[in-house]
């Protein structure tokens, strides 16, 4: 009789509930041997030579860049956020699997199975994010600079002075931004850009709100920014992970 060797998967996530859910989902399958790799400050190093390491977004990118000594190991990210720039940055760093927190338990299992077999895997939502980004017009470097300055609360004159261009050129770039982002005004353009990850996320901007509110803009860009900065960020649901994690933690207690 042939011997069955399970794939070794180490699971460590910044969110304890998510981590418990991941362990329960993957541990229910005999094809996986689920281990932990958490030190005093989170994930420290793989134990031995695991087939897959499951991490949160930040840790996944960090360790994907530092796994030269473990060429057989694949990094799988289970992310709390879903933006195209997050997926792109992870793939560029060497992450081979990317799953969003609101995916199904089957997606988690399929991702771990694919990575253990040496393949890549993106969950359906992450795949759609990447497909949408490919279908959308890309911003030029100058348009990105203008967008960043508008996001900081600069009006047209201040943007022109910062980039050493004319106010007319700034207005032309703003019109181009609105067209490429499919926005009707600066407020909407800033919100769309934040959702796509082209600028800081809305919640990241709240800390700077007091400084931004002191700036004034004759063309309304500061008002638009204040609306964008204070709009609440939509948090993803835990889906299958929430139920599994809660069940697992109750048993552990």
C-alpha positions as CSV (number, residue, x, y, z in Angstrom):
1,X,0.0,0.0,0.0
2,X,1.3,3.4,-1.0
3,X,2.2,5.8,1.8
4,X,0.4,9.1,1.9
5,X,2.5,12.1,2.9
6,X,0.4,15.2,3.8
7,X,1.5,18.6,2.7
8,X,2.9,20.6,5.6
9,X,1.2,24.0,6.0
10,X,2.2,26.6,8.7
11,X,-0.5,29.1,9.6
12,X,0.1,32.4,11.3
13,X,-2.2,35.4,10.9
14,X,-2.3,38.8,12.6
15,X,-5.9,38.2,13.4
16,X,-6.3,35.5,16.0
17,X,-9.9,34.7,15.0
18,X,-8.9,34.4,11.3
19,X,-6.0,32.2,12.3
20,X,-8.2,29.9,14.3
21,X,-10.6,29.6,11.4
22,X,-7.8,28.9,8.9
23,X,-6.4,26.1,11.2
24,X,-9.9,24.5,11.5
25,X,-10.6,24.7,7.8
26,X,-7.3,23.3,6.7
27,X,-6.9,20.9,9.6
28,X,-10.1,19.1,8.6
29,X,-8.4,17.7,5.5
30,X,-6.1,14.7,5.9
31,X,-4.0,15.9,3.0
32,X,-2.7,18.8,5.1
33,X,-0.5,18.7,8.2
34,X,-1.2,22.1,9.8
35,X,1.4,23.6,12.0
36,X,1.9,26.8,13.8
37,X,4.9,29.2,13.5
38,X,4.1,32.0,15.9
39,X,6.8,33.6,18.0
40,X,6.7,36.4,20.5
41,X,6.2,39.0,17.8
42,X,4.3,37.0,15.2
43,X,5.8,34.9,12.5
44,X,9.5,34.4,13.0
45,X,10.7,31.7,10.6
46,X,9.4,28.5,9.0
47,X,10.0,25.3,11.0
48,X,11.8,22.9,8.8
49,X,10.8,23.2,5.1
50,X,7.0,23.5,4.9
51,X,5.2,23.3,1.6
52,X,3.0,26.3,2.3
53,X,3.1,29.2,4.8
54,X,-0.2,31.0,5.3
55,X,0.2,34.6,6.5
56,X,-1.5,38.0,6.5
57,X,-0.8,40.5,3.8
58,X,2.1,42.4,5.4
59,X,3.9,39.3,6.8
60,X,3.3,37.5,3.5
61,X,5.1,40.2,1.5
62,X,7.9,40.3,4.0
63,X,8.6,36.6,4.1
64,X,8.1,36.1,0.3
65,X,11.2,38.3,-0.1
66,X,13.2,36.3,2.4
67,X,12.6,32.7,1.5
68,X,15.7,32.1,-0.6
69,X,16.7,29.4,1.8
70,X,13.3,27.6,1.4
71,X,12.8,27.4,-2.4
72,X,10.2,24.7,-2.0
73,X,8.0,26.8,0.3
74,X,5.1,28.9,-1.2
75,X,3.6,31.9,0.5
76,X,-0.2,32.2,0.7
77,X,-1.7,35.4,1.8
78,X,-5.2,35.7,3.4
79,X,-5.9,39.4,3.3
80,X,-8.2,41.5,5.3
81,X,-8.5,44.0,2.5
82,X,-9.2,43.8,-1.2
83,X,-7.5,46.3,-3.5
84,X,-5.8,45.7,-6.8
85,X,-2.6,47.3,-5.6
86,X,-2.4,44.9,-2.6
87,X,-2.7,41.9,-4.9
88,X,-0.2,43.3,-7.4
89,X,2.4,44.1,-4.7
90,X,2.0,40.7,-3.2
91,X,2.5,38.9,-6.5
92,X,5.5,41.1,-7.3
93,X,7.1,40.2,-4.0
94,X,6.8,36.5,-4.7
95,X,3.6,35.5,-3.1
96,X,2.1,32.6,-5.0
97,X,-1.4,32.5,-3.5
98,X,-3.8,35.3,-2.6
99,X,-7.2,34.9,-0.9
100,X,-9.5,37.5,0.5
101,X,-11.0,37.2,3.9
102,X,-14.6,36.9,2.7
103,X,-14.0,34.0,0.4
104,X,-15.4,30.5,1.0
105,X,-13.8,27.7,2.9
106,X,-13.5,25.8,-0.4
107,X,-11.4,28.7,-1.7
108,X,-9.0,28.4,1.2
109,X,-8.6,24.7,0.7
110,X,-8.2,25.0,-3.1
111,X,-5.6,27.7,-2.7
112,X,-3.6,25.6,-0.2
113,X,-3.9,22.5,-2.4
114,X,-2.7,24.4,-5.5
115,X,0.3,25.9,-3.7
116,X,1.3,22.6,-2.2
117,X,1.4,21.2,-5.7
118,X,3.6,24.0,-6.9
119,X,1.0,26.1,-8.7
120,X,-0.3,29.6,-8.2
121,X,-3.8,30.5,-7.0
122,X,-5.9,33.7,-6.7
123,X,-9.4,33.5,-5.3
124,X,-12.2,34.7,-7.6
125,X,-12.4,38.1,-6.0
126,X,-8.7,38.7,-6.3
127,X,-8.7,37.5,-9.9
128,X,-11.5,40.0,-10.7
129,X,-9.6,42.8,-9.1
130,X,-6.6,42.0,-11.4
131,X,-8.8,41.7,-14.4
132,X,-10.5,45.0,-13.7
133,X,-7.2,46.8,-13.3
134,X,-6.0,45.5,-16.7
135,X,-9.2,46.8,-18.3
136,X,-8.8,50.3,-16.7
137,X,-6.7,53.1,-18.2
138,X,-3.5,53.6,-16.3
139,X,-2.4,57.0,-15.0
140,X,0.7,58.7,-16.3
141,X,3.4,59.7,-13.8
142,X,2.3,63.3,-14.0
143,X,-1.3,62.5,-13.4
144,X,-0.3,60.4,-10.4
145,X,1.6,63.4,-9.0
146,X,-1.4,65.7,-9.5
147,X,-3.7,63.2,-7.9
148,X,-1.4,62.8,-4.8
149,X,-1.2,66.6,-4.4
150,X,-5.0,67.0,-4.8
151,X,-5.5,64.3,-2.2
152,X,-3.3,66.3,0.2
153,X,-5.7,69.3,-0.1
154,X,-3.8,71.4,-2.6
155,X,-5.7,73.6,-5.0
156,X,-4.8,74.1,-8.6
157,X,-2.4,77.0,-7.9
158,X,-0.6,75.0,-5.2
159,X,-0.3,71.9,-7.4
160,X,1.0,74.1,-10.3
161,X,3.6,75.6,-8.0
162,X,4.7,72.3,-6.5
163,X,5.2,70.7,-10.0
164,X,6.4,73.9,-11.7
165,X,3.7,73.8,-14.3
166,X,0.9,76.2,-15.3
167,X,-2.5,76.2,-13.8
168,X,-3.9,75.4,-17.2
169,X,-1.8,72.3,-17.4
170,X,-3.0,71.2,-13.9
171,X,-6.6,71.7,-15.0
172,X,-5.9,69.6,-18.1
173,X,-4.4,66.8,-15.9
174,X,-7.4,66.9,-13.6
175,X,-9.8,66.5,-16.5
176,X,-7.8,63.6,-17.7
177,X,-8.0,62.0,-14.2
178,X,-11.7,62.4,-14.1
179,X,-12.1,60.8,-17.5
180,X,-9.8,57.8,-16.7
181,X,-11.3,57.2,-13.3
182,X,-14.9,57.6,-14.6
183,X,-15.6,60.3,-12.1
184,X,-17.9,63.3,-12.3
185,X,-16.0,65.5,-9.8
186,X,-12.9,65.6,-7.6
187,X,-14.8,64.1,-4.7
188,X,-15.7,61.0,-6.6
189,X,-12.3,60.8,-8.3
190,X,-10.5,60.8,-4.9
191,X,-12.9,58.1,-3.6
192,X,-12.4,55.9,-6.7
193,X,-8.7,56.3,-6.5
194,X,-8.6,55.3,-2.8
195,X,-10.7,52.3,-3.5
196,X,-8.3,51.2,-6.3
197,X,-5.3,51.8,-4.0
198,X,-4.0,54.6,-6.2
199,X,-3.8,56.8,-3.1
200,X,-3.9,56.2,0.7
201,X,-7.0,54.4,1.8
202,X,-9.8,56.5,3.4
203,X,-9.1,55.3,7.0
204,X,-5.4,56.0,6.6
205,X,-6.2,59.6,5.8
206,X,-8.3,60.3,9.0
207,X,-5.2,60.9,11.1
208,X,-4.3,63.8,8.8
209,X,-7.7,65.3,8.7
210,X,-7.1,68.1,11.2
211,X,-4.1,69.3,9.2
212,X,-6.0,69.0,5.9
213,X,-9.0,70.9,7.2
214,X,-6.9,74.0,7.8
215,X,-6.2,74.2,4.1
216,X,-8.6,76.1,1.8
217,X,-9.2,75.7,-1.9
218,X,-10.9,78.1,-4.2
219,X,-11.9,75.2,-6.5
220,X,-13.4,73.0,-3.8
221,X,-10.6,70.3,-3.7
222,X,-10.2,70.6,0.1
223,X,-13.9,70.1,0.7
224,X,-13.8,67.1,-1.6
225,X,-10.9,65.7,0.4
226,X,-12.6,66.2,3.7
227,X,-15.6,64.2,2.5
228,X,-13.3,61.4,1.1
229,X,-11.2,61.2,4.3
230,X,-14.1,60.9,6.6
231,X,-16.1,58.3,4.6
232,X,-16.0,55.0,6.5
233,X,-14.1,52.2,5.0
234,X,-16.2,49.1,4.3
235,X,-14.9,46.1,6.3
236,X,-15.2,42.7,4.7
237,X,-17.2,40.0,6.4
238,X,-15.5,36.9,7.8
239,X,-17.8,34.5,6.0
240,X,-16.9,30.9,6.5
241,X,-13.8,31.8,8.5
242,X,-15.9,33.6,11.1
243,X,-18.1,30.6,11.9
244,X,-15.2,28.2,11.9
245,X,-12.9,30.3,14.0
246,X,-15.6,31.0,16.6
247,X,-16.3,27.3,16.8
248,X,-12.7,26.5,17.1
249,X,-12.0,29.1,19.8
250,X,-14.9,27.9,21.9
251,X,-13.6,24.3,21.7
252,X,-10.1,25.5,22.7
253,X,-11.6,27.3,25.7
